[in-house]
Amino acid sequence: GPGATVVDIGCGSGFDGSAELQERIAMHAGTYIGVEPDPAAVIRPHASVVHRSLFEAAAIETASVDLAFSVMVVEHVAQPRAFIEKAADVLKDGGVSWTFTVDLRHWSAWGSFAMERLGFKDSY
């Protein structure tokens, strides 16, 4: 709602690839923080604060965030514990963290894991 502080982790591709959905969320937030470690990713202008780093390293104030979300990000996180601890640290009491990712039971997840282990994922 109005005045809420929102953190979009992996903001470079929009909300699940949609810049429009991302912008609609940002319009309703008081502060929209974008976190994007990929230096080539385009950050849209509706992010009021941008951290070009991993979420775990982002300088976000403790207990300052109402909503932190990531879409198709956590499957790429090298240290999940640090990621979750960072979310717990930045969230206000009653704050919410939403994480959307692929389901391990789906064939695409297994294909992605196989490509990564075989060294083909970066080429893909």
Secondary structure by P-SEA (a helix, b strand, c coil): cccbbbbbccccccccccaaaaaaaaaaccbbbbbbcccccccccccccccccccccccccccccccccccccccccccaaaaaaaaaaaccccbbbbbbbbbcccaaaaaaaaaaaacccccc
